[in-house]
Amino acid sequence: MSVSAYRILSGFPGRPVLITIPGLLLVAACAVIAAIGDLREGLIGPGGPFDPGAFLPDFLSSWVILPDALLLFWIPFAAAFIAYTVAVVHQVRTGAAPGRDTFWFILAAAILCRVILQFSPPTLSDDIYRYLWDARMQFQGVNPYVYAPESDEIAHLRDEYHEGINNKDVPTVYPPLMQAAFMAAAYLWYSPASMKVLFTLCDVGVIILTVLMLGRRNLPRERVLIYAWNPLVLVEIAGSGHNDSLPVVLMLAALLAVDGLRPVRAVAWLALSMLAKWFTAMLVPSFYRQIRGIRPFLLIPVLLLAGYLPYLGAGPDLFSGLLVYGDKWRFNDSLFSIFFYLTDSLNASKIIAALLFAALVAYCAVRITDPFRSAFVLLGGYLVLTPTVQPWYLVWIIPFLCLYPNPAWILLSGLAALSYHVVIGFVLTGTWEEETWVRYVQYVPFYGLLIARFVRDGSWRNALKPAS
């Protein structure tokens, strides 16, 4: 065996083999995902372009053809998640490795994976085309909160990316800071690639702030791999170009500021995060517990008004897209599906979910003093109660798993990719219809681990304590 091969198999000095090998496998899996190309075309099964029955004898095809089509990317994604899990378990159990070698290897592998996935077309989701459309409308002086992409008034502005837009009958749901980000990226390069680059840079910012967050809690900085190497984060941000990394990086900046007793800076970052996506409004009560004063919070309405000022011409339509999202969207939910089964009413189910979440917000504001822990609990509560759980929504909670490495949430970040099963039917038949088994496979193991953790630790307070 050559010296170089021996060094790889045994681990470089200060870098354990259970970090080195999974890191290399993760990079290889990302390369395979990028090589697949259009993931919607990479279908195995009856009707797909890779139907085994088209080239195998009958006696073999009956064994190979699956009852449902399978997204080809699931194979390298599963391999990546297994490698990731090995690295996470090793890191959480052993803590910091000697020297700086492991940390820099983790960062290098994380960056390399993100660079590789820049070459993967954003085909699992078409949100990125809406980003470009919103930017194009604003360049043309059109208010994106007024006109939906299919509006006849702006039909003459349609371009080659218009066909890829989803929900063409709904005006934009994205707040003003996100609109500014769309325009900045599109101004430099009017292409989906520019959006992917921008939000991948924000994703790198999340990694940096997560390292700072770990430092605040005296935890090994190598734990950043729980976020930096997470396959779902890699696929959703660097691969599909989702924009969630922008509000997440602003949210972490706000949390670091409030934890450092900088109230004005904390509220300002929080308001900016809300101007990117409204999720972080849930943190306002917890921030008030830390700050104990109303004056810094006056920044929130000021910044929100400043952000929306250029779009006020939309009048009552300013939040019409967001209201449609809240009223009609439902996908891959867990507890909400139980509420709906019991009540047979979407409105009643939403009221139950809203009341439970309001109680959780109040609990966090009164009982939880650590702002990071409060954010973790609130984000987790939102994800289990909301009627819509797109896979990329989990990106919000994964940075906090570096502090609180809960196995249930780590597992769900891997299983959530199964929800893309709905894309198969949509591509092959044009029908968007979920299969019940997909939810069971995701949520039965998730809630099983979550309950087991609760029983073992005796209380949520102990379950959420960061491991030493």
Order of alpha helices (4+ residues) and beta strands (2+ residues): alpha-alpha-beta-alpha-beta-alpha-alpha-alpha-alpha-alpha-alpha-alpha-alpha-alpha-alpha-alpha-alpha-alpha-alpha-alpha-alpha-alpha-alpha-alpha
